[in-house]
Amino acid sequence: MIIRTLLSAGGSALMLSAAYMFLAMPTARTGETLVLPGAAMAQESTEADVDTSTIMEMTIGAEDAPITMIEYASYTCPHCAAFHAGPFKEIKKNYIDTGKVKFIYREVYFDRYGLWASMIARCAGPDRFFGMNDLIYSTQGEWTKAGDVQAIVAELKKMGRMAGLDDAALDSCLQDGDKARTLVAWFQENAEADDVTGTPSFVVDGEKVTNQPYADFKALFDEKLGEE
């Protein structure tokens, strides 16, 4: 199964990606894209400088579910979109909604567009996050190909408005350099801890699992649950 791969699992390569994504954050100034004041600081800082405890884990399913599944995914990854259009829907219906699986979604950032999509999804709040998740993935082929930076930001903001956010809230979320830097550091910590080298990647009860058809996930879950 093809996955989108990271440049490296090492911290240095990940820090380079963090610096790149801070070079051009969207601003509210007549649709322009300008450098945030925090850009230089983002390039010079280290992961240890950032307190990532403020980042909320996005989860669905019963807290006491017998199986915990973590997905690492990027909003700009086509294979992640395919997973959410197919296997995830069946997993949610048959295992998450029935209390058998607790599902944790963790973002991976390949580029600034994926980071901005994440910031808008999180700005919608935990109750609307997975609804935004579905919307962002189901329209990935449209918003990622909308055109220049301003056009892509406009499409992301359009989805945010569908979740009930106004332009002021969306601009505030997208221009939050501290939040963006914290999210990137959080991604780095998670990716290194779970040896994530591509997307989508999965960790089920502490063990890495490759991207696979729903039937294979079903077999894995049923084996853990002791079901035929």
C-alpha positions in Angstrom: 0.0 0.0 0.0 1.5 3.3 -1.1 2.0 6.0 1.6 3.2 9.5 1.5 6.7 9.5 3.0 8.4 12.0 5.2 11.9 13.3 4.3 13.3 11.7 7.4 12.3 10.5 10.8 15.2 12.6 12.3 14.5 15.8 14.2 16.8 17.9 12.0 14.8 17.2 8.9 11.5 17.8 10.7 12.8 21.2 12.0 13.5 22.2 8.4 9.9 21.5 7.5 8.8 23.6 10.5 10.9 26.5 9.5 9.6 26.4 5.9 5.9 26.4 7.0 6.4 29.6 9.0 7.9 31.5 6.1 4.5 32.6 4.7 1.5 32.4 7.0 -1.8 33.9 5.6 -2.8 37.3 6.9 -6.0 39.3 6.8 -4.4 42.2 4.9 -6.3 42.3 1.6 -5.7 38.6 0.9 -1.9 39.0 0.9 0.6 36.4 2.3 3.2 38.0 4.5 5.8 36.9 6.9 4.7 36.7 10.5 6.8 38.4 13.2 7.4 34.9 14.7 8.9 33.4 11.5 12.5 34.0 12.4 11.9 32.7 15.9 10.3 29.6 14.5 13.4 28.9 12.4 15.8 29.4 15.3 13.9 27.6 18.0 14.2 24.0 19.0 11.5 21.5 19.9 12.5 21.8 23.6 11.5 25.5 23.5 7.9 24.7 22.9 5.3 23.5 25.5 3.1 21.1 23.5 0.9 20.2 26.4 -1.6 22.8 25.3 -2.5 20.8 22.1 -5.7 18.8 22.5 -5.8 15.2 21.3 -8.7 14.8 18.9 -10.5 11.6 19.7 -13.8 9.8 19.1 -15.1 6.6 20.6 -15.5 5.3 24.1 -12.7 6.3 26.5 -12.8 2.8 27.9 -12.8 1.0 24.5 -10.7 -2.2 24.5 -8.7 -1.1 21.5 -7.0 2.2 20.9 -6.2 3.2 17.3 -4.0 6.2 16.4 -4.0 7.6 12.9 -1.2 9.9 11.6 -2.3 11.7 8.5 -1.8 14.8 6.4 -4.7 16.9 5.0 -2.8 17.1 1.7 -2.1 13.4 1.4 -4.3 11.7 -1.2 -3.9 8.2 0.4 -5.2 9.7 3.7 -8.2 11.1 1.9 -8.8 7.6 0.4 -8.6 6.0 3.8 -11.2 8.4 5.2 -13.5 7.9 2.2 -13.3 4.1 2.5 -11.9 2.1 5.4 -12.5 4.7 8.1 -16.2 4.9 7.5 -16.5 1.2 8.1 -14.2 1.3 11.1 -16.3 4.1 12.6 -19.6 2.3 12.0 -18.6 -1.1 13.2 -16.0 -0.5 15.8 -15.8 3.2 17.0 -19.5 3.8 17.2 -20.0 0.5 19.0 -17.6 1.2 21.7 -14.9 -1.3 20.6 -12.3 1.2 19.3 -11.1 4.6 20.6 -9.8 6.5 17.7 -7.2 9.3 18.0 -6.4 11.5 15.0 -2.9 13.2 14.9 -1.9 15.5 12.1 1.3 15.3 10.1 2.5 18.4 8.3 4.2 18.1 4.9 3.5 21.7 3.9 1.9 24.9 5.0 -1.4 24.1 3.4 -1.9 21.0 5.6 -0.9 23.1 8.6 -3.5 25.8 7.8 -6.2 23.1 7.2 -5.3 21.7 10.6 -5.5 25.1 12.3 -9.0 25.7 10.9 -10.3 22.3 11.8 -9.1 22.7 15.3 -10.5 26.2 15.5 -13.9 24.7 14.9 -13.5 23.0 18.3 -13.5 19.3 19.4 -17.2 18.8 18.9 -17.0 19.9 15.2 -13.4 18.7 14.5 -14.3 15.3 12.9 -17.0 16.9 10.8 -14.4 19.3 9.5 -12.0 16.4 9.1 -14.5 14.7 6.8 -15.2 17.9 4.8 -11.5 18.7 4.3 -10.7 15.2 3.1 -13.8 14.9 0.9 -13.0 18.1 -0.9 -9.2 17.7 -0.9 -9.0 17.4 -4.7 -10.7 20.8 -5.0 -9.2 23.1 -2.3 -5.6 21.8 -2.8 -5.9 22.7 -6.5 -7.7 26.0 -6.1 -4.8 28.0 -7.5 -2.4 30.3 -5.7 -2.0 30.7 -1.9 -4.8 33.2 -1.6 -7.2 30.9 -3.5 -6.3 27.9 -1.3 -6.8 30.0 1.9 -10.1 31.2 0.6 -11.3 27.6 0.1 -10.2 26.6 3.6 -11.9 29.6 5.1 -15.1 28.7 3.2 -15.1 25.4 4.9 -14.5 27.1 8.3 -17.6 29.3 7.7 -19.6 26.1 7.0 -18.7 25.0 10.5 -20.0 28.3 11.9 -16.8 30.3 12.2 -16.8 34.0 11.1 -14.0 35.7 9.2 -12.6 37.3 12.3 -12.3 34.0 14.0 -10.8 32.3 11.0 -8.2 35.1 10.5 -7.3 34.9 14.1 -6.7 31.2 13.9 -4.7 31.4 10.7 -2.5 34.2 12.0 -1.7 32.5 15.4 2.0 31.9 14.9 2.5 30.5 18.4 -0.2 27.9 17.9 1.3 27.0 14.5 4.7 26.5 16.0 3.3 24.5 18.9 1.4 22.2 16.5 4.6 21.6 14.4 6.5 20.7 17.6 3.7 18.5 18.7 3.8 16.7 15.4 7.5 16.3 15.7 7.3 14.7 19.1 4.6 12.3 18.0 6.3 11.3 14.8 9.6 10.6 16.5 8.0 8.7 19.4 6.0 6.4 17.1 8.6 6.3 14.3 6.2 7.7 11.8 7.8 7.9 8.3 4.8 8.3 6.1 1.1 8.8 5.9 -1.3 7.4 6.6 0.3 5.5 9.4 -1.4 3.7 12.3 -0.7 2.6 15.8 -3.0 0.0 17.3 -2.6 -0.7 21.0 1.0 0.5 20.8 2.0 -1.4 17.6 2.6 0.1 14.2 0.1 -1.0 11.5 0.4 -0.2 7.8 -2.3 1.3 5.7 -4.5 -1.5 4.5 -8.0 -2.4 3.3 -10.9 -2.5 5.7 -11.0 -6.3 5.7 -7.5 -6.4 7.1 -8.3 -3.8 9.9 -11.4 -5.9 10.7 -9.4 -9.1 11.0 -6.9 -7.3 13.3 -9.6 -5.8 15.5 -11.6 -9.1 15.7 -8.5 -11.0 16.7 -7.8 -8.6 19.5 -11.5 -8.7 20.6 -11.5 -12.5 20.5 -14.3 -12.5 17.9 -14.7 -14.9 15.0 
